[in-house]
Amino acid sequence: MKRTMAIFKREFAAYFRAPMGFVVCAIFMAVSGLYFSSGVLSAYINLVGELAFIQSFFFVIIPLMTMRVFSEDRKNGTEVLLYTSPASSLEIVMGKYLAALALFLLMTSGTLVHVIITILYGGLVNINVLGAYVGFVFLGAAYVALGVFTSALTENQIIAAIISFVVMIVLSLLDVVSSMLGSVASTLIDKVNIFGLTDLQIDKAGSAVTAALNWLNPSTRTNNYIQGIFELSPILFFVSFVAVFLFLTNRVIEKRRWSQG
Amino acid sequence: MIEIRDLVKYYGDICAVDHVSFSVEEGEILGFLGPNGAGKTTTMNILTGYLSATSGTVLVNGHDILENPHEAKKCIGYLPEHPPLYLDMTVTEFLQFVAELKGVPKELRIRQMAEIMKLVRITDVAGRLIKNLSKGYRQRVGIAQALVGNPQVLVLDEPTVGLDPKQIIEIRNLIKELGQRHTVILSSHILPEVQAVCERVVIINKGKIAAVDTPAGLSRKMTSTSRLQLSVEGPSKEIVQKLRLIPGIHKAELFTEKEENISVIEVENEPETDVRRQIFYEMARNSWPIIEMKSLDPTLEEIFLQVTGNYQEGKRG
């Protein structure tokens, strides 16, 4: 735990030793500030909409945050220091993940200024806003884990950023693509109908594919929170999502040290 | 202190380390010598737990590096070939981080860091960013980093590469100093360095151990005879003839003739005989003044070439 803290402190401070931490925060604040001020100008403040708007920029902001997490250490040779220290690789992964997550939370807390302004001027801040924040933070935490994982894959920061960028875009497009893939699936089944299925069954199979893809999509998971409905299952989903990617990150690192290739 | 048994490491089909075994005693400075690409760095990376071995075991202070890495790594301070430094930190910040990472108790940290910085002489750059330091200072910060937590074993991989001659001497002296309190494994491809610093030498070539001995023992082993070089003023032919008559000398040859009337002669005698006195009296009787007489111990360089060369021949055969 102490070692995780040591790594956490260093990694978090490192964001602000280089310009990257400031740049990412600036992008985040610019995006949210733009939305908020246009709301103010049109006298219609929509905090839930603001978070959804920022969320659509996750695929830029989060890869920029996470691309350096492991790849920089690997490139500079500083990973030797970490892996030959008494810290276990899980402690290292946790420390680095928490540092990136802390930066994300710091940026998110910046938007609280907008909430305060809204409250001060008697704007609408209801349970939906709280729900939107909860969903926003969980989704962000999941994407940060994804970004940390891609950073462990390569020693090139740009490639790490591009991989997580592409994966996040695919995930955000999954909404649109899922119904398309569902109909593709039913057409395929129709063409090679070896089990003699009826049309109704084929349609059902297609929509099952769509449903499964939607189930896997993190960005649709927060829809109910925005309505002010607090369910447990999305939280479990996001916690598992984070756990799986951190586990995979740990495996990737261990694998590289153990591989004989 | 450290025991390496039957270490094997393959990178794909390439065998980088081939059944290497040796041990290091407590308080010893061991030189790990080999040409580039001999498997030194790989061995050190395995020894410190950075890489895994294909087979074989490493015991550090009785702890297996794979079974019990936490305890084993606590005993080791490692300076890799490229010092692992966070360039964006100041020296103090960096050492503070390493101390936290290695779990040095808070109350010890400040005192220990001050001691280390004094020992490796980086106190005057403590507040500077590492990226602004010269190569020599970075190397010292790298050594300081290895010293944090006061590990019993220091593993230094080519610590003097890329330094200027003055810095090399300073780092060597520092290593000698460290050897008084730590067990040190020092890898190098520079022979005089190992000769100057180490008590025992392991020579590795193409992943295999070619020889293990003290520097002096190696030179003894390598020469069944001892050789002398003489500079004598007088007629060269006659001098050589007279020398050949001295019992114990089985070879005397004119090496070169330098200046006027001074011949440089190489003499080989039977092992464990000392012919220097006889040579002196013989020359004195003939009134040929000896200008210079020195024994030609083989340098580690010669031994090294001999050892690695022999190995290659053996492999071909």
Interface residues (C-beta under 8 A of the other chain):
Chain A: K2 R3 M5 A6 I7 K9 R10 A14 R17 A18 N76 G77 T78 E79 V80 L81 L82 Y83 T84 S85 P86 A87 S88 R257 W258 Q260 G261
Chain B: K9 Y10 Y11 G12 N45 T48 G49 Y50 L51 S52 T54 P69 H70 K73 K74 I76 Y78 P80 H82 P84 L85 Y86 L87 D88 M89 F97 V98 E100 L101 K102 G103 Q145
